[in-house]
Amino acid sequence: MTRPLRSTDPTRIGPYELTGRIGGGGMGDVFLGRSPSGRLAAVKVVRDLLADDPRFRERFRREVAAARSVSGAYTAAVLNADPDAERPWLATAYIDGPSLLSRVADEGSLSTQETRALGAGLAEALRDIHRAGLVHRDLKPGNVLLAADGPRLIDFGIIRAEDGEGLTETGYVLGSAGYMAPEQAAGGEADAAADIYALGAVLTYAATGHGPFGNGPTPGVLLRQASGDRDISGVPEGLRDIMSRCLDTLPAARPTTDSLLELLGENDKDEKRTARTKVLLAASVNTQNAEIATTPTTLMRAEPGKGAKNAKDRKDRNSAKNTPSRRKLLYFGLAGAAVTAFGVGVAKIPHGDAKTTGAETGSTPASGLPTTVSSGSLGGPLKNPLWSHTGVYADFLALSGNTLLVQGTTLTAFDTAAGAQRWTVPTGTYAQLNDGVFPATADTAYETAAAGSELVAVTVANGRQAWSVPGPANWLTRGLVGASADTVVGWSYIDANQPDSDGLWGVDPQTHQLRWQTQIGAVDRVPYYSAGTGLVLLSQPHDSKLTAYSAKTGAQAWTAKDASPATDPAFATDITSHGTSIYWATNRLYAFDANGRALWPVGVTESDGGSFHAVIADGDTVYAASNVTFGSSVIAAYRASDGGPLWRSVWPKSYLDPSLECRLALGGGNLYIADHVTGTLVALDAKTGKTLWQFHDPAAAGANTSWQIVADDNYVFVGYGTTVHGFKAD
């Protein structure tokens, strides 16, 4: 359905009078145009961001010329174009029919027969494109129109010559999350096999109502695709094997268009196919190019040198037996936003906080949290531990499967369910460090040696040393920052006599080698390792900035600096991440993408009175603790997509002021808050903020007592002093 033009839209492009807005995407806006003779056209106008790039213009010029050579029955013909205009544009034949996206959204998934007919038509369209020596590169439900005489494949804005230079060589990746092939998302060559992969994803959407990697925000789709978490179980049995072959991670294993036509029923008589295709039309026509909002055309920065240069490179790539790594598939941009991937620069944070936590008032009992649930206020029934241990110093806790690891003067392992001790190592085996974190993966925990600066890998099953690596020479280890299957990050003093001479270093856990070391200067608090983005992040509130380093190389990646900081720096700050989203709690709560581009900020109050000091997140929600100046201490939840507030719970004013360093944990649908000043553990329903239960140990309360907390789907554990408690989540 065509919508009215906006006040900022052009009214004429070239010879075309623009009469309405059809849609838009990452590359530009699409308008309904009318030529002087009255012929309708879909006019796509490139965004200013890309129009200012001379390299893009040159490639756009070549791509327009190449697209003119496609004249198949299942594509929209190119009518006119001007790649040299102030904003380059491309006009194609107007197709009167709904997009596949609209058809499925309005009326549900297609039948097996309809999906076969659609697939055959699109395979013919791709065959015409590939025979012309071209690759479409952005096949998705919003680019498929269902006309009365069969489907049309549209949007040639990023089509490219298969044997010519394309945008990949300039460092950009173009495509749509969940529909672009793995080699394309990784910055490699997108040849004809990439279009086949996209066709398999589109037909999965047609048959099931969702892509093979689900719908939703781009980062989540990309992460599911990177991890191979596809779902084609809903595809009818007669089509499932075809979809599986199209979606093979190895390009050479995917079928050709000719073999697809045979598999989908190329030999059907034309009149039968046309009759079936007409069934695809929606009852109320919804016109072309309404692009799929949840999978926009995405302009992403590729790793340098990843574009294949010639046909031999493409052949070698297709025959390779390895698939792109997860890191190469990280989300590096939002629709149409060109940003520098891991390039040093400043991302200015927008000023103004339209969304606020706000403060609340209310009375509570004179001491302790109320034991009855009160809306909007922390409290709830008291809960006893499932098991407890005393006599073991609990400076750090970590979970590895069903094992709880407790590190203090020694290292001890407990069964999570029963609390039975599995093993312990002699006192003095490992260093007793007060800084950093205690990282553990599925089968390995990481410590530092009691003497020297060695990193030690400990086997979780038995507590024995698996391997060790010396840290940087002459550096004094402060602690560890984090670990994953790809890297272990450490933190040191470069000069013990210079407290501000901090350094980071990284070890490869596969080769057991020190990979890099980097001097970082002064640090306001423990660095944070984000495995999902491959970054080490430093909170620097005194300079109103967040700095990121590559955990792979140690090179500085980017700096995000607040262009309008609060008057005073935050007393306490925190960093967390989920997938490729990063969250920084300081005087405001900020969300960033993996490139340091600010997505949104929220404030504690409209007047910025107060600060955030703890944050944790899952895929949909960000949870933060904040203190309101001259007001309440608040636990609040925000939408991860845009920072919109979801709920808030308030500490009673009569209760002892909770710490600026309370700790948060998530597990089993619960949000846990451990506050050492008040000696309290509170469990909330993460969706609603409703208090489920609480544990209170006033004897362990105090500013000098450190509380540690970890959780999984079934249990939550706290440790302080020489005590460890385990609790059931429910």
C-alpha positions in Angstrom: 0.0 0.0 0.0 1.4 3.4 -1.0 1.7 5.9 1.7 1.7 9.7 1.4 5.0 11.5 0.9 6.7 12.9 4.0 7.5 16.6 4.2 11.2 15.8 3.7 10.7 13.6 0.7 11.5 14.8 -2.8 8.5 15.4 -5.2 10.5 14.7 -8.4 13.4 12.4 -9.3 14.7 12.7 -12.8 11.7 12.6 -15.2 9.4 10.9 -12.6 6.9 12.8 -10.5 6.7 11.1 -7.1 3.2 10.5 -5.9 3.7 8.3 -2.8 6.1 6.4 -0.6 6.3 2.7 -1.2 8.9 1.6 1.4 12.5 1.9 2.4 15.5 0.0 3.6 19.2 0.2 4.3 20.2 1.3 0.8 17.5 4.0 0.3 13.9 5.0 0.0 11.4 3.7 -2.6 8.8 5.9 -4.2 5.9 5.5 -6.6 6.8 7.5 -9.6 4.9 8.5 -12.8 6.7 9.3 -16.1 5.6 12.1 -18.4 3.7 9.5 -20.5 1.9 8.2 -17.4 3.8 5.0 -16.9 4.2 3.9 -13.2 7.6 3.1 -11.8 9.2 2.1 -8.5 11.9 4.7 -8.0 14.6 3.8 -5.5 16.7 6.7 -4.2 20.1 6.0 -2.5 20.6 7.4 1.0 22.8 10.5 1.5 25.3 8.5 3.5 26.1 6.3 0.5 25.7 9.0 -2.1 28.6 10.9 -0.5 30.9 7.9 -1.1 32.6 8.1 -4.6 33.5 4.5 -4.5 29.8 3.5 -4.0 28.8 5.7 -6.9 31.2 4.1 -9.2 30.1 0.6 -8.3 26.4 1.7 -8.4 27.0 2.9 -12.0 28.4 -0.4 -13.0 25.7 -2.3 -11.2 22.9 -0.3 -12.9 24.5 -1.1 -16.3 24.7 -4.8 -15.4 21.1 -4.9 -14.1 19.8 -3.5 -17.4 21.0 -6.8 -19.0 18.5 -8.8 -17.0 15.1 -9.2 -18.9 13.6 -12.3 -17.5 10.0 -13.0 -17.0 10.4 -13.1 -13.2 12.3 -9.9 -12.6 11.3 -6.2 -12.6 12.8 -4.5 -15.6 15.1 -1.5 -15.1 13.5 1.5 -16.8 15.9 4.4 -16.0 18.6 5.4 -13.7 21.0 8.3 -12.9 24.0 7.2 -10.8 25.5 10.7 -11.1 22.6 12.6 -9.6 23.1 14.3 -6.2 21.2 11.3 -4.8 21.7 8.4 -7.2 18.4 6.7 -8.2 17.1 3.6 -10.1 13.6 3.2 -11.6 12.2 -0.3 -12.2 8.8 -1.4 -13.6 6.0 -1.1 -11.1 4.6 -4.4 -10.1 1.0 -4.4 -8.9 1.0 -7.0 -6.2 1.9 -7.7 -2.5 5.3 -8.6 -1.3 5.8 -12.2 0.0 6.4 -10.5 3.4 2.9 -8.9 3.3 1.2 -12.0 2.0 2.6 -14.3 4.7 2.0 -11.6 7.5 -1.6 -11.1 6.4 -2.7 -14.6 5.5 -0.2 -17.0 7.0 2.3 -19.4 5.4 1.9 -20.9 2.0 0.9 -24.4 1.1 3.4 -26.9 -0.2 2.1 -26.5 -3.7 2.2 -22.7 -3.5 5.8 -22.8 -2.1 6.9 -25.0 -4.9 5.4 -22.6 -7.5 7.0 -19.7 -5.8 10.4 -21.4 -5.6 10.3 -22.4 -9.3 9.5 -18.8 -10.3 12.3 -17.4 -8.2 14.7 -20.0 -9.4 14.0 -18.9 -13.0 14.6 -15.3 -11.9 17.9 -16.2 -10.4 18.8 -18.3 -13.5 18.3 -15.2 -15.7 20.4 -13.1 -13.3 23.2 -15.6 -13.1 23.2 -16.2 -16.9 23.8 -12.4 -17.3 26.9 -12.8 -15.1 25.2 -11.1 -12.1 24.5 -11.9 -8.5 21.4 -10.4 -6.7 22.9 -10.5 -3.1 19.7 -9.4 -1.3 17.0 -11.9 -1.9 14.5 -11.7 1.0 10.7 -11.8 1.5 10.4 -8.0 1.1 12.1 -8.2 -2.3 9.7 -10.8 -3.7 6.4 -9.5 -5.3 3.5 -11.7 -6.1 2.0 -10.5 -9.4 -1.0 -12.0 -11.1 1.2 -13.8 -13.6 3.8 -15.0 -11.2 6.4 -13.8 -8.7 8.9 -11.0 -9.4 12.3 -10.6 -7.9 13.0 -6.9 -7.3 15.5 -4.5 -5.8 18.6 -4.5 -8.0 20.2 -1.8 -5.9 23.0 -4.0 -4.7 23.2 -6.4 -7.6 26.8 -7.0 -8.8 28.7 -8.4 -11.7 29.9 -11.9 -10.7 33.3 -11.3 -12.3 33.7 -7.6 -11.4 34.8 -5.6 -8.4 32.0 -5.0 -5.9 31.5 -3.4 -2.6 33.0 -6.3 -0.7 36.4 -5.2 -1.8 36.0 -1.8 -0.3 35.3 -3.3 3.1 31.5 -3.4 3.2 29.1 -6.3 3.4 25.6 -5.9 2.0 22.8 -8.2 2.7 20.0 -9.0 5.1 20.3 -10.8 8.5 19.2 -14.4 8.3 19.1 -14.4 4.5 22.6 -13.7 3.4 24.9 -16.7 3.1 27.6 -17.3 5.7 30.5 -16.4 3.3 28.7 -13.2 2.4 28.2 -12.2 6.1 31.8 -12.9 6.7 32.9 -10.4 4.1 33.8 -12.9 1.5 32.7 -13.3 -2.1 28.9 -13.5 -2.8 28.5 -15.5 -6.0 25.6 -17.4 -7.4 25.7 -19.9 -4.6 24.9 -17.1 -2.1 21.7 -16.4 -3.9 20.7 -20.1 -3.7 21.3 -19.9 0.1 19.0 -16.8 0.3 16.4 -18.6 -1.8 16.3 -21.5 0.7 15.8 -19.0 3.5 13.0 -17.2 1.6 11.2 -20.4 0.9 11.5 -21.4 4.5 9.8 -18.1 5.4 7.1 -18.8 2.8 6.4 -22.3 4.1 6.6 -21.6 7.9 6.1 -17.8 8.5 9.6 -17.4 9.8 13.1 -17.5 8.4 15.4 -20.5 9.2 17.0 -18.4 12.0 13.8 -16.8 13.3 12.5 -13.3 13.2 13.3 -10.3 15.4 16.1 -7.9 16.0 19.1 -8.1 13.6 21.7 -9.0 16.3 19.8 -11.9 17.6 19.1 -13.3 14.1 22.8 -13.0 13.2 23.9 -14.7 16.4 21.6 -17.6 15.7 22.9 -17.8 12.2 26.5 -17.7 13.3 25.9 -20.5 15.8 24.1 -22.6 13.2 20.9 -22.6 15.3 18.5 -23.0 12.3 14.9 -24.3 12.4 13.4 -25.8 9.3 11.3 -28.4 11.1 8.1 -26.7 10.1 8.9 -27.0 6.3 6.7 -29.7 4.7 8.5 -33.0 4.4 8.5 -32.8 0.6 10.4 -29.5 0.6 12.6 -29.9 3.7 15.4 -31.7 2.0 15.5 -29.1 -0.7 15.7 -26.3 1.9 18.4 -28.1 3.7 20.5 -28.4 0.6 20.0 -24.7 -0.3 21.1 -23.7 3.3 24.3 -25.8 3.3 27.2 -23.8 4.8 29.5 -25.0 2.0 28.7 -23.0 -1.2 29.7 -25.9 -3.5 27.2 -28.2 -1.9 24.2 -26.1 -2.7 22.1 -26.9 -5.8 22.2 -24.8 -9.0 19.2 -23.1 -10.4 18.8 -25.8 -13.1 18.8 -28.5 -10.5 16.4 -26.5 -8.3 13.9 -26.2 -11.1 14.0 -29.9 -11.6 13.5 -30.5 -7.9 10.7 -28.0 -7.6 8.8 -29.2 -10.7 10.2 -27.3 -13.7 8.3 -29.6 -16.2 4.9 -28.6 -15.0 2.8 -27.0 -17.7 2.9 -23.2 -17.7 -0.9 -22.8 -17.3 -0.8 -25.0 -14.1 2.0 -23.0 -12.6 0.2 -19.7 -13.4 -3.0 -21.0 -11.8 -1.1 -22.0 -8.6 0.8 -18.8 -8.5 -2.4 -16.7 -8.6 -3.3 -18.3 -5.3 -0.4 -16.5 -3.8 -2.0 -13.1 -4.3 -3.5 -11.4 -1.2 -7.2 -10.6 -1.2 -6.4 -6.9 -0.8 -3.4 -5.8 -2.9 -0.5 -4.5 -0.9 2.0 -3.0 -3.3 5.7 -3.7 -3.8 8.8 -3.0 -1.9 7.4 -2.9 1.6 10.8 -4.2 2.9 11.0 -6.6 5.8 11.4 -4.5 8.9 13.0 -7.2 11.0 15.6 -8.0 8.4 16.7 -4.7 6.8 19.3 -4.6 4.1 22.4 -4.2 6.3 25.5 -2.4 5.4 28.3 -3.9 7.4 32.0 -3.4 7.6 34.0 -6.5 6.6 37.4 -7.6 7.8 40.1 -6.2 5.4 41.2 -8.6 2.7 38.3 -11.0 3.0 36.9 -10.4 -0.5 37.9 -13.0 -3.1 39.8 -11.4 -6.0 39.2 -13.7 -8.9 37.4 -16.8 -10.1 40.1 -19.1 -8.7 39.7 -17.6 -5.2 36.0 -18.2 -5.4 36.5 -21.8 -6.5 39.0 -22.4 -3.7 36.6 -20.8 -1.2 33.7 -22.9 -2.4 35.7 -26.1 -2.0 37.0 -25.2 1.5 35.8 -27.5 4.3 35.7 -25.0 7.1 32.9 -22.4 7.7 33.2 -18.8 8.8 33.9 -18.2 12.5 31.3 -16.8 14.7 33.3 -13.6 15.2 33.2 -12.9 11.5 29.4 -13.0 11.6 29.1 -10.4 14.4 26.7 -7.6 13.7 28.6 -4.5 12.6 25.9 -2.0 11.7 22.2 -1.1 11.7 20.2 -0.6 8.5 22.1 1.8 6.2 24.5 3.0 8.9 28.2 2.8 7.8 30.5 2.7 10.8 34.1 1.8 11.3 34.5 -1.7 12.5 37.2 -1.9 15.1 38.7 1.4 13.9 39.8 3.9 16.5 37.3 6.8 16.7 34.7 8.6 18.8 31.0 7.8 18.8 29.2 10.8 20.2 26.3 9.9 22.5 23.1 11.7 21.8 22.1 14.2 24.5 18.9 14.1 26.4 17.2 11.3 28.3 13.6 11.0 27.3 13.2 7.7 29.2 13.7 7.7 32.9 13.6 5.4 35.8 12.0 7.9 38.2 11.8 7.7 42.0 8.9 6.5 44.2 8.0 7.1 47.8 6.4 4.8 50.4 6.7 3.5 53.9 8.1 0.1 55.0 8.8 -1.6 58.3 11.5 0.0 60.5 14.1 -2.7 59.8 14.6 -5.1 57.0 12.7 -5.7 53.8 8.9 -6.4 54.2 8.1 -10.1 54.2 4.9 -9.6 52.2 4.9 -8.7 48.6 4.2 -5.1 47.9 3.7 -3.8 44.4 6.7 -1.7 43.2 8.7 -2.3 46.3 11.3 -4.9 47.2 10.4 -7.5 49.9 8.8 -10.9 49.9 8.9 -14.0 52.0 12.1 -15.2 53.6 13.9 -18.3 52.2 16.3 -20.6 53.8 19.4 -22.0 51.9 19.2 -25.4 50.2 22.7 -26.0 51.6 25.5 -24.0 53.2 29.2 -24.4 53.8 31.4 -22.5 56.2 35.2 -22.5 56.6 35.9 -21.9 52.9 36.9 -18.4 51.9 34.7 -17.2 49.1 36.5 -14.3 47.4 35.2 -15.4 44.0 32.6 -17.8 42.7 32.2 -19.4 39.2 29.9 -22.0 37.6 31.0 -24.7 35.2 28.1 -27.0 34.3 26.9 -28.6 37.6 30.0 -27.6 39.5 30.3 -24.5 41.7 33.9 -23.3 42.0 34.9 -21.3 45.1 38.2 -19.4 45.1 39.8 -17.9 48.2 42.9 -19.1 50.1 42.4 -22.3 48.1 40.2 -23.5 45.2 37.3 -25.9 46.0 34.6 -27.5 43.9 31.1 -28.3 45.1 28.1 -30.1 43.5 25.5 -27.5 42.7 22.5 -29.6 43.7 23.6 -31.2 47.0 26.5 -29.0 48.0 28.8 -32.0 48.3 32.5 -31.1 48.1 34.1 -32.7 45.0 37.7 -31.7 45.5 40.0 -29.0 46.8 43.6 -28.0 46.1 46.2 -27.3 48.8 46.3 -23.8 50.2 48.9 -21.6 48.4 48.7 -23.4 45.1 47.3 -20.3 43.4 47.6 -16.6 44.0 45.1 -14.8 46.2 44.2 -11.9 44.1 41.7 -9.2 45.0 41.2 -7.7 41.5 39.5 -9.0 38.4 37.2 -12.0 38.1 37.4 -15.7 38.3 36.7 -17.0 34.8 35.5 -20.5 33.9 34.3 -22.1 30.7 32.6 -25.5 30.2 35.5 -27.6 31.4 38.3 -25.2 32.5 38.8 -22.6 35.2 41.6 -20.1 35.0 43.9 -19.0 37.9 47.2 -17.3 38.4 50.2 -19.1 39.9 51.0 -18.3 43.5 54.6 -17.4 42.5 55.4 -15.5 39.3 52.8 -14.3 36.8 51.8 -17.5 35.1 48.3 -18.1 33.8 47.1 -21.6 34.9 44.4 -23.6 33.3 42.6 -25.9 35.8 40.6 -28.9 34.8 37.1 -28.5 36.4 36.6 -32.3 36.7 39.5 -32.9 39.1 41.1 -29.6 40.0 44.4 -30.5 38.3 46.5 -28.1 36.3 46.1 -28.7 32.5 48.6 -26.2 31.2 50.2 -22.8 32.1 51.5 -19.8 30.2 53.9 -17.1 31.5 52.4 -13.6 31.5 54.1 -10.6 30.0 57.7 -10.3 31.2 58.3 -7.9 34.1 54.5 -7.2 34.5 52.9 -7.7 37.9 49.6 -9.6 37.5 46.6 -7.9 39.1 44.0 -10.5 38.1 42.0 -12.0 35.2 39.4 -10.2 33.2 37.5 -13.1 31.4 37.8 -16.2 29.3 36.1 -17.9 26.4 37.0 -20.7 23.9 38.9 -18.0 21.9 40.9 -16.2 24.5 41.8 -15.6 28.1 42.4 -12.0 29.1 44.6 -10.9 32.0 45.2 -7.6 33.7 48.6 -6.4 35.1 50.6 -3.5 36.5 53.3 -2.7 34.0 55.3 -0.9 36.7 54.5 -1.8 40.4 55.6 1.7 41.4 53.2 3.4 39.0 49.6 2.5 39.9 48.3 4.1 36.7 50.4 1.9 34.4 47.9 -0.8 33.8 48.2 -3.3 30.9 46.1 -6.0 29.3 47.2 -9.2 27.8 45.6 -12.1 26.0 46.4 -15.8 25.8 45.2 -18.3 23.2 43.7 -21.3 25.1 44.1 -23.5 22.0 47.8 -23.0 21.4 48.7 -22.0 25.0 50.6 -19.0 23.8 50.7 -15.4 25.0 49.1 -13.7 22.0 49.3 -9.9 22.8 50.0 -7.3 25.5 48.8 -3.7 25.5 49.4 -0.8 27.8 46.2 1.0 28.7 47.1 3.5 31.5 44.8 4.4 34.3 41.7 2.3 34.9 38.7 3.3 37.0 37.6 -0.2 37.7 38.0 -3.9 36.6 38.0 -4.2 32.8 35.2 -6.2 31.3 35.5 -9.0 28.7 32.6 -9.3 26.3 32.8 -12.7 24.6 30.0 -11.9 22.2 31.7 -8.9 20.7 35.3 -10.0 21.2 36.1 -6.8 23.1 37.7 -5.8 26.4 35.9 -2.7 27.7 37.2 0.0 30.1 34.9 2.3 32.0 36.4 5.7 32.4 33.7 8.0 33.9 36.2 10.7 34.9 36.8 11.2 31.2 33.2 10.5 30.3 34.2 7.7 27.9 34.1 4.0 27.3 37.1 2.4 25.5 37.2 -0.9 23.7 40.1 -3.1 22.8 40.1 -6.1 20.6 40.5 -9.3 22.7 42.0 -11.0 19.6 44.9 -8.5 19.0 44.9 -6.1 22.0 44.5 -3.1 19.6 42.3 -0.2 20.6 39.0 -0.7 18.7 37.0 2.4 19.5 36.2 5.0 22.1 32.6 6.2 22.9 32.7 9.6 24.5 29.7 11.4 26.0 29.5 14.8 24.3 27.3 16.2 27.1 28.5 14.5 30.4 27.0 15.0 33.8 28.6 17.6 36.1 30.2 15.0 38.3 31.6 11.6 37.3 29.8 8.5 38.5 30.9 7.1 41.9 30.4 3.5 40.6 30.1 2.1 37.1 29.5 -1.2 35.6 29.5 -2.9 32.1 27.7 -5.9 30.8 26.9 -7.3 27.4 24.6 -9.8 25.7 25.3 -11.0 22.2 26.6 -8.0 20.3 25.0 -5.4 22.5 27.0 -3.6 25.2 25.6 -1.7 28.2 27.4 0.8 30.3 26.0 2.0 33.6 27.3 5.3 34.8 25.5 8.7 35.3 23.3 7.4 32.5 22.7 3.9 31.2 23.9 3.5 27.6 23.5 0.8 25.0 26.1 0.4 22.2 26.5 -1.9 19.3 29.8 -3.8 18.7 31.3 -0.8 16.9 30.7 1.6 19.7 27.7 3.3 18.1 25.4 4.5 20.7 21.9 3.0 20.4 20.1 4.7 23.3 20.6 6.3 26.7 18.3 6.4 29.7 18.6 8.6 32.8 17.9 7.9 36.4 15.6 10.9 36.4 14.7 13.6 33.9 17.1 16.0 35.7 20.0 13.4 35.8 19.8 13.3 39.6 21.6 10.1 40.5 23.5 7.4 38.8 23.4 3.8 37.7 25.9 1.4 39.3 25.1 -2.2 38.3 23.7 -3.7 35.1 23.0 -7.1 33.6 21.1 -8.1 30.4 19.5 -11.0 28.5 18.4 -10.9 24.9 15.3 -8.8 25.5 15.8 -6.9 28.7 18.4 -4.8 30.5 18.3 -4.7 34.3 20.0 -1.9 36.2 20.4 -0.7 39.8 20.5 3.0 40.4 20.4 5.6 43.2 18.3 8.7 42.9 19.7 11.8 44.4 17.7 12.7 47.5 15.4 9.8 46.6 15.1 6.0 46.4 17.4 3.3 45.3 15.8 1.5 42.4 16.0 -1.8 40.5 14.6 -1.2 37.0 14.1 -3.2 33.7 14.4 -1.7 30.2 13.7 -3.0 26.7 17.0 -3.9 25.1 15.8 -2.7 21.7 15.2 0.9 22.6 15.6 1.5 26.3 11.9 1.8 27.0 11.1 1.2 30.7 9.3 -2.0 31.6 9.1 -2.1 35.4 10.8 -0.8 38.6 11.1 -2.0 42.2 12.3 0.3 45.0 14.3 -0.3 48.2 12.3 0.9 51.2 13.5 4.3 52.4 13.6 3.1 56.0 16.0 0.3 55.0 19.7 0.8 55.3 20.9 2.4 52.1 21.9 -0.4 49.7 25.4 -0.4 48.3 26.6 1.4 45.2 28.2 -1.9 44.4 25.4 -4.4 44.7 25.7 -7.4 42.3 23.2 -8.7 39.9 22.7 -12.2 38.4 20.1 -13.8 36.0 18.9 -17.4 35.9 15.8 -19.4 35.4 13.7 -16.4 34.6 14.8 -14.7 37.9 16.8 -11.6 38.6 18.9 -11.7 41.7 20.3 -8.8 43.7 23.0 -9.4 46.3 23.8 -6.3 48.5 26.7 -6.6 50.9 25.9 -3.4 52.9 22.5 -4.7 54.0 23.5 -8.4 53.9 20.6 -9.2 51.6 19.8 -11.5 48.6 16.5 -10.8 46.8 15.0 -12.8 44.0 12.6 -11.1 41.5 10.6 -12.3 38.6 12.6 -10.9 35.7 9.6 -10.2 33.6 7.5 -8.4 36.1 9.9 -7.2 38.9 7.7 -8.9 41.5 9.6 -10.1 44.5 9.7 -13.9 44.8 11.8 -14.4 48.0 14.6 -12.9 50.0 17.5 -14.0 52.2 18.9 -11.8 54.9 22.0 -12.2 57.0 22.4 -9.1 59.2 25.5 -10.6 60.8 27.3 -10.5 57.4 26.2 -6.9 56.5 28.7 -4.2 56.2 30.7 -2.0 53.8 33.8 -4.2 54.2 32.1 -7.5 53.4 32.2 -8.6 49.8 29.3 -10.6 48.5 29.7 -12.7 45.4 26.8 -14.2 43.4 26.4 -16.6 40.4 23.3 -18.3 39.1 22.0 -20.8 36.5 18.5 -21.9 35.5 18.0 -24.0 38.7 20.1 -22.5 41.5 21.7 -19.3 42.8 24.7 -19.1 45.0 26.2 -16.4 47.2 29.5 -16.3 49.0 30.9 -13.9 51.6 33.7 -14.3 54.2 34.0 -18.0 54.9 30.4 -18.8 54.0 28.7 -20.2 50.8 25.0 -20.6 50.4 23.1 -22.5 47.7 19.4 -21.7 47.0 16.8 -23.3 44.7 15.6 -20.8 42.1 11.9 -21.4 42.8 
